[in-house]
Amino acid sequence: MTVSLFNDPTIAVVQCPQANDISKATTFQKIMSYELDLFYKQGMIIRNESNAVIMNGTMCLVRRSVLDEEKWCNGFICEDSELGLRIQSRGERILYIDHTFGRGLPPRNFEEYKKQRFRWAYGAMMILKTHWKKIFFRSHLTFMQRFEYLFGWIGWGQMILYPFYLLILLFGSWFIYDSYSFEAPYDFALLTLFYVSFLMLSTVAIYRDRMHISTREAWLAILASASLTVTIFRGVFLAMFWNNL
């Protein structure tokens, strides 16, 4: 099914979902897998529309001639994604097929879950630091490809503002507590509450639609994602300002 796709000379890589075998998994492992799978069930499908698929070394096929020319780079944690960006910047195509051909093992515990996400956050920022010229200056990337990559990197990079989010939360809580004398902050707090509620409920709806899971499982997947906030912040911070792993 996938090999025949290389009859199209513009296709350099065929990427399929990275999936976990959860038939004998614990509840926690299932929730971690749901949180990851949403990226493949929605994010990658969207990125495929503009040929901005992130290459994942798991479950992908690479045209031999392209791999011989570009080669793997040993200086990256996420060397598969880094290779994918170089391939797309040549004007070649990475095609995503939303079909699971194989399954691996999910992280066994929360520590492994955090280590996995730390590598991804750190690796994504290293790719940005190394290849930012391909995004902002000359390359064969289209406007939409540049947009998708920047949007994805912003998703990682905005976690560098995590300490400021904590300050906003603390000051916001104080404003709500003292709202009897500050009408404007009270209105702002209500607006923020409405926005957060809408965001959470829409995410639950997306999980239920894409993953076909229960509302409870969707909320737990959101909680699992939120639990990685500090880990992602650490990975982004070290990649941007330390770079010594």
HELIX and SHEET records of a PDB file:
HELIX    1   1 VAL A    3  ASN A    7  5                                   5    
HELIX    2   2 THR A   27  LEU A   38  1                                  12    
HELIX    3   3 PHE A   39  GLY A   43  3                                   5    
HELIX    4   4 MET A   44  ASN A   48  1                                   5    
HELIX    5   5 ARG A   64  GLU A   70  1                                   7    
HELIX    6   6 GLU A   79  SER A   89  1                                  11    
HELIX    7   7 PHE A  110  PHE A  136  1                                  27    
HELIX    8   8 PHE A  143  GLY A  157  1                                  15    
HELIX    9   9 GLN A  158  LEU A  161  5                                   4    
HELIX   10  10 TYR A  162  TYR A  177  1                                  16    
HELIX   11  11 GLU A  183  MET A  211  1                                  29    
HELIX   12  12 THR A  215  ALA A  226  1                                  12    
HELIX   13  13 THR A  229  PHE A  241  1                                  13    
SHEET    1   A 3 CYS A  60  VAL A  62  0                                        
SHEET    2   A 3 ILE A  11  GLN A  15 -1                                        
SHEET    3   A 3 ARG A  93  TYR A  96  1                                        
SHEET    1   B 2 ALA A  19  ASN A  20  0                                        
SHEET    2   B 2 ARG A 103  GLY A 104  1                                        
END                                                                             
